[in-house]
Amino acid sequence: MSNKLIAIFYAILAAVFYAVNMPFSKTLLQAVPPTLLAALLYFGAGIGIGGIYLASRLKNAPSRQPNLTKEDWPYTLGMIVLDIIAPILLMFGLAHTTSANASLLNNFEIVATSLIALLIFKESISARLWRAIFLVTLSSLILSFEDLSSLTFSWGSLLVLLATCCWGLENNCTRRLAAKNTYEIVTLKGLGSGLGSLLISFAVGETLPNLTYILLALALGFVAYGLSIFFYIKAQNVLGAAKTSAYYAIAPFIGAFLSFVFLQESLTLNYLLALLLMLAGSALIAVDTLAVNHTHRHTHQIRCRQNGVMVSKTIEHCHPHSHLLHNGKHLHKHKTTLAH
């Protein structure tokens, strides 16, 4: 199996793990304050992945990835700070909107990640991906209004969108570290972000719930944050920030379905319309990810008449390809420039 297909599998696996976050966090919010819940979720990630890392070190298992260095600390600190802010915004937003709404709005992270990757980190974005970004943005706007007829804005939705913007920037910071030790990154991210959120939680007067809810939140954090982030970083190292985030688009659909099944949340017309737009955008993103763009340079010998005499000439031309990998067939787009 190629590295790219493995990376795609990792990205989808990350999305599946994260999808359980919305409905179960929505339930835990009934007993755990928002900032404290964000802290426990990240602690669950850091403790769980850190425990696996420690066990592997005790067994002297060799690591194929280099450890973080001093040059990586600016991106590491940026990743941790943004991961403190984003979950807090998400938990407060989730407290004021439905779990299904928040699940779909999380797809705006694709837009934020892609724009930041383009404008700051200079990743290329195709025309197809721009069309997908437009559909996802339109879907997010629809979900941001509780009643389209009266344009009643949902502050819960706004907080969720702000969280996705923080995660968009955080995704790009993490992309700079993706080739380094994944266990180290997730452990630092989890423990650092968890500690920061916990201090904020105590500062605003939140109190600890009983031990059962703490353990449930830690377990949810290990799965929805720890395992999800672990496989997300693995995928990023091959696919880049924008395209890994694009595959992550399936998470909201799974999360929304779980909300419908476990929380009996109703599916409104706005939700169904937004879902269709999200599906269309996600399909474009998937197609764009499978497209392979490269350029071929060819040299040809031709015979032509010059001043009444037949001579041989060399003609060189380049044509970029866009290959869509599907059943062994290739779709080509050629643009040829001749150089005599």
N, C-alpha and C positions, 0 to 999 in steps of 0.2 A: 504494500500500500504506500502511495507517495506521501511525502511530508505534507503536501497541501491537503490531501484528503484526510489525513490524521488531524491536521489543524482544524479543518471544518468540523470533524467529529467532536473535537475538544470544545469548539465554540458552541455547538448545539448542546453538548452535555452541560456546559456552564449555564446556558439559558434554562435548561430543564431544572437544574438545582436551584437557580435563583427564582424560578416561577412560584415555588412554594412560599416565598417570603410574604407576599401581599395578604393572602387570606389568613395565614396563621399569625402574622403580625397584627392584623386587624383584630383578631380574637384576643391576643395577649394585651393589646392596648386597653382592654377593659379592666385589667388588673395592674398593669405596669405603666408608669408615666412615660411619655414619648422620648425624652432625652435619655432616660435611664435604659429604655428598651434598645435604643440605638447603641448605647455603650455595651450592653450585654450581648447583642448580636455580633459586634466586632470582637469582643472578648472570646466568644464561642469560636470564631474563626481563628483567632490567634492561638488560643489554647489547643484547639484540635489539630491544626496543621503543625503548630510548634511541637506538639507531642509526637506526631508522626516523624518529624524532622529529627527530634532528639533520639527517638528509638533507632532511626537509621544510622545516626552518628555513633551510637553506642555499639552497633553491630559493625562499625567501621565500613559501612557501605560507601563505595566511591561516588562522588558527585561529578556528573558530566558538565555541570555549569559552574562558572566562576562565581565567587562570592562578591558581594557589593564592596565597592571601594570608596575612598574619600570623594572622588569625582562624582559619584552617584548620589551623594547626600542631598544636594538641592532638589533633585527630582523626588527623592525618598520623602523628604520633609513636606514638599508640596503635595505629594500623594496622601500623606497622613493627615495634614490639615484639611484638605478638601474632603477626605473621608470622615472627618469629624463633623463638618458642616452639613454634607449631603444627607446622611441618614436622619439627622435631627429635623431638617426641613421635610424629609419624606414622612417621618412619623407624625409630625404636626399636620401635614397635609392629609395624611391618611385618616387622621382623627376627624377631618372636616369634609371628607368626600368618600365615595364608595370604594371598596377594594377593587372592583372591576374597572372603575374609572381610572384609578391610580395605576393599575396594571398596564392599561393601554397608553396612558400618558407617559409611562416610562420609556416608550419608544422614541420620545423626543430626544433621548440620550444619543440616538443615532445621528440626528441633525447636529446637535452640539458637538459631538465627537468629530464628525466629518468637517464641520466648518473650522474648528480649532486646528485639526490636522492640516487643513489646507492653508489657512491664514498664518499660523504660527510655525508649524513644523513642516510645511511645504510638501505634504503628501498629495499625490495627484488624485483628482476626482473626475470621473467620466461624466458625459452628458446624461447617460442612463441613470447614474447615481444621483445627479442633481434632480432628475424627474422624480425619483423615489423620495428624495428629501422633501420635495414640494408636497407630495401626497401625505407623508408622515406629518409634516407641519400643519397642513390643512386639517387632518384628522385630530391633531392635538388641540387646535383652536376650537373645533366643534365640541370636544369633550370639556373644554375650559368654561363653557357656558351651560348653566343648569337648564336654562329655558331659552332656546333660540328665538322664540317669538318675542320675548321681552328683554332678551340679552342680559339676563341676570348672571353676573360673573361669579364663579366659584373660587373663593380665596384658597380653599383646599387644593384645587387644581393648580393654582398659581404656585403654591409652595412645592407641589410635586414637580412642576416644570423647572423651578429654580434648583431643586435637588438634581434633576437630570443635567442641568448646565454645569453644576459643580462636578458631577461624575464625568461629563464630557471632557472637562479639562484634566480631571484626575486620570482618565483613560489614556490621555496623551502623555502625561507624566510617567505612568506605568509602562507605556510603550518604550520609553527610553531605557527602561530597566529590564525589559522582557527577556533579554539573552542571559541575564544573571540568574543566580540560584532562586528558583521559584519558591521553595520552602521558606527561605530567608525573607523574601519580599512579602509573602502572605502573613508570616508571623509578625514581622515589624508593622505591617499595615494594620493587622487585627489588634495587637496589643497597644500600639501607639494611638490609634483612633479610638479604641475602647477606653483607654485611660483619659484621653482628652474629653470625650463625651461624658465620662463619669464625673470628672471634676466640674464640668458645666452643670450637670444634673444636680449635684450637691449644692452648687452655688445658687441655683434657682429654687432650692428647697424641696426637691423631689426626695421621696423616701423609698427604701427598699421594700419590695413585696415579700411574701413568704417564700421559703426555699423552693417549693415546687415550681413556682413561676420563674424563678431565677434559673433553675435547671432546664426548664422547657425553652427559655429564651436562649440559653447557651447552646442547647442542642440544635435549635433552629438556626442560630448563627453559624455553627459548624457546617451545616448542609448548605443553607441559602447564601452565605457569604464566603465561608472558608473554602469549600469544595468548588463553588462557582468561580471565585476569584482565581483559584489555583489553575483550573482548566482554561479560564479566560486568558491568563497570562501566557500559558503554553501556546494557545492559538495565536495570540498577538505577535509572538516572536516570528511567525511565518507569514501571517496574513496582513499585519499592520493594524493600526488603531481603528481606522474607518471601517474596514471590511469585517473585522472581528465584531465590532459593535453592530454591524448590519445583521450578521447571523444571530446575534443576541435578540433580534426582533421577535423571535418566536416566543420568548419568555412571557411577554404580556398576554398573549393569547392563551397560553396554558394557565397563567395566573387568573385571568378573567374567567376561564372555564371552571377552575377550582372554586372561585368565589361564588359562582352560580350554583355549583353542586353543594358546597359545604355551608355557605352563608345564606343561600336562597335569595341572593340579590337579584332584583328584576333586571331584565334587559330592555332598556328604553330604545326609542327610535333613534335618538342621538347616538347611543352606544353602537347600535347595529350599523348605522351609516359610517361612523368612525371606524368600525371594525373592517368594513369593506375597503375603505381607503387605506387602512393600515395593511391589509392583505395585499392590495395592489402594489403598494410601496415596497413591502417586504419581498414580493415576487421579483420586482425589478432589481432589488438589491442582490438577491440570490443569483439572478442571471448575470449581473455585473461582476460578482465575485468569481464566477466560473469562467468568465471571459479572460483569455490570455492575450495581452497586447505585446507585440514585438515587431521589429523591423528587419526585413531581409534586404541585403545588398547583393545585386547580381551584376556580372560582367558578361557581355556578349560580343562575339566577333561577327561583324556584318560586312557584306560586299556592297559598295555603292560606286556611282560614276562621279568623278571629280575632274573637271576640265577635259571631259571627253575620254578619260582613262579610268578603268575599273580599279579601285583600290580597296584594301581591307582597313576597317576602322574598328576601334574598341568603343563600345557604348556601355556606360555604367548607369544603373538606375536603382533607386530604393523604393520599396513600398511597404508601409506599415500594415500589419495584419491585426484584426480582432477575431480571435478564434473562440467560438463557443463550444466547449467540450460537451458533446452529446452524441452517444451511440457511435463514436468513432468518426462523426462527420464534422466538417469544419466550415464555418461561415466566414467568408473573406471580404474585407473591404480594402481595395487597393488604391493608392495614390502614387502615380509614377512620375518621376522627374528624370529626364534624360540629360546626361552630361557627355558631350563629345570630347 
